[in-house]
């Protein structure tokens, strides 16, 4: 298949990029947040945004930084992005985005990048713009800056359980702690704290003018099975819709039936399918 080479985008094409991102407000949220905050100059973000298509007809995007994220990527675009990303060794920690594009990219890059630690081919992308029918947990609230030391162990436990490796390995503790502190300062971290211990947590990991994307939902093991997750997520959705964005979205592993039931009870509906390749 002959492809048009992907090209590095800059601030001169920001309007076209934002228009493309607006066409896919949930799947493109991670990239949209970064573009809104930093523009397209690579030296501001330590990432590069590549485009496929002409200046007058930008068709697809690819964010290449700590994550590799295709946006509205056609098969021709994924071929071009794979050619570009494969020129050098892997520098990203994951490929994440719309399932068709992610799995196509991985098929093309696997030979050059070597084996992945995990491939999650089907992650329902969910969204809601309505308040949940279930009552929110009144004890779930925004985490205060002085409570970072309480939230951090829970965040590490959630990440390790979800991803399969601790975020603190290989010198990652400082960076991960700074990320959690940043979410707290931005009023995007929620928790229920009982006797000085976090028993429920969640964050708005991505916020755009279209949506607030929830990640990091976690319940302490000994508190599971009591409905805490459902009421906790309901509390997060209530606050996010009132204070942050017109919709709330997230993606979840298809095999995580308990989590999918929680989100269904809270009114989330499927709007797409993600996939993630973890290294």
Buried (B, 14 or more C-beta within 10 A) or exposed (E): EEBEEBBEBBEEBBEBBBEBBEEBBBBBBBBBBBBBEBBBEBEEBEBBBBBBBEEEEBBBBBBBBEBBBBBBBBEBBBBBBBBBBBEEEBEBBBBBBBBBBBBBBBEBBEEEBEEBEEBBBEBBBBBBBEBBEBEBBEBBEBBBEEBBEBBBEBBBBBBBEBBEBBBBEEEBBEEBBEBBBEBBEEBBBBBBBEEEEBBBBBBBBBBBEBBBBBBBBBBBEEBEEEBBBBBBBBBBBBBBBEEBBEBBBBBBBBEBEEBBEBBEBBBBEBBBBBBBBBB
